[in-house]
Amino acid sequence: MKIVIVGAGYVGLSNAILLAQEHLRTQIILFDIDKNKVAQLNQKKTPLQDTEICSYLVKKKLNLNAVDDPTGIYESCDLVIIATPTNYETSSSTFDTSSIQSSIQTVRSQNTHVPIVIKSTIPIGFTESMHMKFDENILFMPEFLREGRALYDNLNPSRIIVGATNNQNYLAKKLIQLYQNASQKKKIPQLIIPPTEAEAVKLFANSYLATRIAFFNELDSFAEKNHLDSRAIITGIGLDSRIGTHYNNPSFGYGGYCLPKDTQQLKANYAGIPAHLINATIDANLSRKHFIAQQVINKGFKNVGVYRLSMKKDADNFRNSAILDIIHILKRHGLNVTVYEPSITCSTIIDCKVFTNIQWFKQQNDLIIANRWHDELSDIKEKVYSRDIFGYS
């Protein structure tokens, strides 16, 4: 089976490696317009921070070839998977799906009948609109991956969902079998539902996670303001099996590729329908960042250091990280902000000096704020401000 995957981000790359495993007897072509990324992959180097991706590229035999030229790659393939970025555009109040539509157009110019699976996150109703614009041989499979653990989550999926029409039922079953065979779990919950419902599953699932984060962050704000033990309260709440002790660690706010844009897209899809909870989740995340910034300002220090920019532990993504908004607020209030971020080479970022030497960074600042705690801060814990209670993302 020859499969072409479009896009070498977390979703595309993790799917490419998953489906390129030797026992599947597949041939995977991974296309991306980034020549540097393609060169790295063909040298068995990962452009992303992900333990399993790095390990599989180096240690596993994979039937995988990365290319940066789409000429002819779709002509004789059996399946195309599209995993290109869909950023949320505030001007249009929707995801930018132009890369998906362009990819479908290119595929169909070379191959009029090959099945196309969309794995990018898309607005509710998008797949159906592609059926009308192109043809009905287009399906949607939502992804439920964590940044930094994308391949692990593909190897150990919580569920496999295929959005397919009744006419696509046979193909949907084949896709489920392919992903079941590629995984390390013997029994995975499986679901075939219409494409529009599958699109809704993705956006509502991420919006629920965002709401859960916002809830525990608001709890933590209350506890901190009233000098209460946030850990004790959250632990007590979590003993209720309906709530549980997972996904409950306070932070400076949710961020990253998915939650900010997915909640905004779901809000946009609610046009004309009451959506108080979704709106409140978005507002709560903004309020949390302002609360954290004000807590820092109230401590009265002039020189404040920001330890790492990533939106979660063991990730390399800064996009929409809550700490970036907090930096802007602190700077507007006249604080001198510097950043420790060893993963970047530039000397400044958002007009803040960047340190790559941890010791110099510690010495230069009166207060250090950290969205997530790391043990290398232990020697200066008395001057670290963090709301990381449980020590995980």
Helices and strands as residue ranges (DSSP letters): E 2-6, H 10-19, G 22-24, E 27-31, H 35-42, H 51-59, E 64-67, E 79-82, E 88-89, E 94-95, H 98-110, E 116-118, H 126-133, E 138-140, H 150-155, E 160-163, G 166-168, H 169-182, E 190-193, H 195-225, H 230-238, H 259-269, H 276-298, E 303-307, H 322-332, E 336-340, E 348-349, E 352-355, H 358-364, E 367-369, G 375-383, E 384-385
